[in-house]
Amino acid sequence: MMNRQEAARALVGALTDQLVVTGLGNASFDVYAAGDRALNFYTRGAMGTATSVAFGLARARPNNRIVCVEGEGSLLMNLGTLATIGRYAPRNLTCVIWDNQSYQITGGQPTHTESAVDLAAVARGCGIASACLIESLDELKATIPQVLDAPGPHVVVAKVDRTGVQGYQPRKTALIKYRFMGRLGTLPDVAALAWE
Amino acid sequence: MSWSDTVFECLKANALQTVVHVPDTVLTDLIRLTEADDFFDVLSPTREEEGIGIICGAYLGGRYGVMLMQNSGLGNAANALASLAAPYQIPFLMLISQRGELGEFNTAQVGMGQAVRPVLDSLGIPHFTLERDDEIARVLNGASKLALSTDRPVAVILSPLLTGGKKG
């Protein structure tokens, strides 16, 4: 397995103008620590829904690449999302799963991937052809450019350790929304909301 | 014009472009109408909780939308409403078909039938029950205005008095 912070830095370092959605907890903290961006939408709750948010965003923004980063515990809560991604096959969606085989932030309780559960195989079973399980940082660094550029959908499950970060992403959820939509240019025109 | 036709026209008039549904029988015609019209992006997730995530993501991307579900589905969506839609101030409509009350034949539907309004109240989601065809435009237009003005989801509950309910 690889050092999760090195993995996060490798991913974030490769980003240009992609839209990023991060799952709650360490997934958000890591991406923030690796380099905060206005086009990062950090979630702070609704565990499991990060991929669904990313999917909806991908449908609304076909000319953008959307990258979702979440932990395996989050994805396990919403496995149906892989079926939805397989069915609609959004070419502009890349999902990166940090799989440390545990619910680290709540005390390290093991998740199902500590046993035989292979989330990349689940993704392939849902019709997502580009789904891989990666063990080393070198493999990840080689894979990142492919999954950022080539048509997707892509699911990358990276086996990572439990190296965490100090510090948190912006706490104000409404500010996260306004900053993201403001930079993207999708905030509704305030004047248009001035009903007569 | 059926109630489905009227609702369909209202969805379009209010620019509710993204339509996410976990279907209920009474929603069949409405879903079919939206699927047949290129204006709408109609998506079918595996579960209502997913659907809330999708609707929120679409809104971030500039597309306003509506979630169609049966009231049983609200139970599957509660946390996504509470800890994603609400704190991130995402506006959308929810059209919730009502089971478990007038004319219900299935005991298993009654629990969420009773719970849907208290749950919406607990989540701070305004809700309005649609019983008559001649109220559809005023209720949907008003619900959408409320959602957009306050950056929050608003629910419109479709009574069996409007839809005829499910026969069984």
Interface residues (C-beta under 8 A of the other chain):
Chain A: L19 V21 F41 T43 R44 G45 A46 M47 G48 T49 A50 T51 S52 V53 A54 F55 G56 L57 A58 R59 A60 R61 N64 N78 G80 T81 A83 T84 R87 Y88 T173 A174 I176 K177 F180 M181 L184 G185 T186 P188 L193 W195
Chain B: T18 V20 D41 L43 S44 P45 T46 R47 E49 E50 G51 I52 G53 I54 I55 C56 G57 A58 Y59 L60 G61 G62 R63 N79 A80 A82 S83 L84 P87 Y88 Q89 I90 K145 L148 S149
